[in-house]
Amino acid sequence: MNILKRCAFAAAISLAAFSAWSAGTPNPVIEVVTLKIKPGISDAEFQKIDHAVEEQHVSRQPGFISRESAAGKAGSWLVIVHWKSIADAQASMNSFESVPAAKTFMDSIVPGSMTMTRYQKP
C-alpha cells in the first residue's frame, strides 16, 4: 500500500474512532505529526520506540483520547493524537522532554523533520 493510501486509511480510521471517543467532548483536538526516522533505524525498531513514548507518556496525560501511528515510505511516519482540548495537547508537549522515552524518540528522528499541526473541531 503506498504512502497516500496508508495515510488516507489511517485518517479514515482515526476520524471514525475520534468521533466515537470524543462524543460529548466540546471542541476536541486532532494533532497530526509527520516525521522521518534516521537512516539505519528500521520501521520495526522505531515502532517499539514510538510505542514506548505512547505507553510511558502520551497515554497517561490528562485529556488524552487516543493515538495511532503508521509508517510510510523511506522512513516517513505519521502520528495522530486525539485530545480533549488544546490545553491538554500543549501540556503534554510541554512535559514531553522530561520523559526518558522521549529522548530515545527524538534521537531516532531526522532533526528538523518533525512537523505538528493541530486541528480543533468547532
NUFIBA-220027 format. One record per residue (C-alpha): residue number from 1; z, x, y. Coordinates in steps of 0.25 Angstrom, whole numbers, plus 5000, padded with zeros to 4 digits. Layout:
N
SITE    nr     pz     px     py
SITE   NUM      Z      X      Y
...
This chain:
122
SITE    nr     pz     px     py
SITE     1   5000   5000   5000
SITE     2   4996   5006   5013
SITE     3   5006   5008   5025
SITE     4   5001   4996   5033
SITE     5   5003   4987   5021
SITE     6   5016   4993   5018
SITE     7   5021   4991   5032
SITE     8   5016   4977   5032
SITE     9   5022   4973   5019
SITE    10   5035   4979   5023
SITE    11   5035   4972   5037
SITE    12   5032   4959   5030
SITE    13   5043   4960   5020
SITE    14   5052   4965   5031
SITE    15   5049   4953   5040
SITE    16   5052   4943   5029
SITE    17   5065   4950   5026
SITE    18   5069   4951   5040
SITE    19   5066   4936   5043
SITE    20   5075   4932   5031
SITE    21   5086   4942   5034
SITE    22   5086   4940   5049
SITE    23   5087   4925   5049
SITE    24   5097   4921   5059
SITE    25   5098   4935   5066
SITE    26   5094   4933   5080
SITE    27   5083   4944   5085
SITE    28   5083   4953   5073
SITE    29   5076   4966   5074
SITE    30   5066   4973   5065
SITE    31   5066   4988   5066
SITE    32   5053   4995   5062
SITE    33   5054   5010   5059
SITE    34   5042   5019   5055
SITE    35   5043   5034   5052
SITE    36   5037   5045   5044
SITE    37   5044   5053   5034
SITE    38   5043   5069   5034
SITE    39   5033   5075   5024
SITE    40   5040   5079   5011
SITE    41   5049   5067   5011
SITE    42   5043   5057   5001
SITE    43   5044   5042   5003
SITE    44   5054   5041   4991
SITE    45   5063   5051   4998
SITE    46   5062   5044   5011
SITE    47   5065   5031   5005
SITE    48   5078   5036   5000
SITE    49   5081   5041   5014
SITE    50   5077   5028   5020
SITE    51   5086   5020   5010
SITE    52   5098   5029   5013
SITE    53   5097   5026   5028
SITE    54   5096   5011   5025
SITE    55   5108   5011   5016
SITE    56   5117   5021   5024
SITE    57   5114   5016   5038
SITE    58   5104   5005   5041
SITE    59   5108   4994   5032
SITE    60   5123   4996   5036
SITE    61   5120   4993   5051
SITE    62   5124   4980   5058
SITE    63   5113   4971   5060
SITE    64   5105   4977   5048
SITE    65   5096   4967   5041
SITE    66   5086   4974   5032
SITE    67   5078   4987   5031
SITE    68   5066   4992   5024
SITE    69   5057   5004   5023
SITE    70   5043   5007   5018
SITE    71   5035   5020   5016
SITE    72   5021   5021   5022
SITE    73   5010   5031   5020
SITE    74   5012   5046   5023
SITE    75   5027   5046   5025
SITE    76   5028   5034   5035
SITE    77   5039   5024   5033
SITE    78   5043   5010   5039
SITE    79   5057   5005   5040
SITE    80   5060   4991   5045
SITE    81   5074   4987   5048
SITE    82   5079   4973   5052
SITE    83   5091   4972   5061
SITE    84   5099   4960   5067
SITE    85   5097   4966   5081
SITE    86   5092   4977   5090
SITE    87   5106   4982   5092
SITE    88   5109   4983   5077
SITE    89   5096   4991   5075
SITE    90   5099   5000   5086
SITE    91   5114   5002   5082
SITE    92   5108   5006   5068
SITE    93   5099   5016   5074
SITE    94   5110   5022   5083
SITE    95   5119   5025   5071
SITE    96   5107   5030   5062
SITE    97   5108   5044   5065
SITE    98   5123   5045   5061
SITE    99   5119   5041   5046
SITE   100   5117   5053   5037
SITE   101   5105   5046   5030
SITE   102   5098   5044   5044
SITE   103   5097   5059   5045
SITE   104   5090   5061   5032
SITE   105   5081   5049   5036
SITE   106   5078   5055   5049
SITE   107   5076   5069   5043
SITE   108   5065   5063   5034
SITE   109   5056   5057   5044
SITE   110   5046   5064   5053
SITE   111   5052   5066   5067
SITE   112   5047   5056   5077
SITE   113   5040   5047   5067
SITE   114   5050   5036   5067
SITE   115   5048   5024   5075
SITE   116   5056   5012   5077
SITE   117   5053   4999   5083
SITE   118   5062   4986   5083
SITE   119   5057   4972   5084
SITE   120   5066   4960   5087
SITE   121   5064   4946   5083
SITE   122   5064   4937   5095
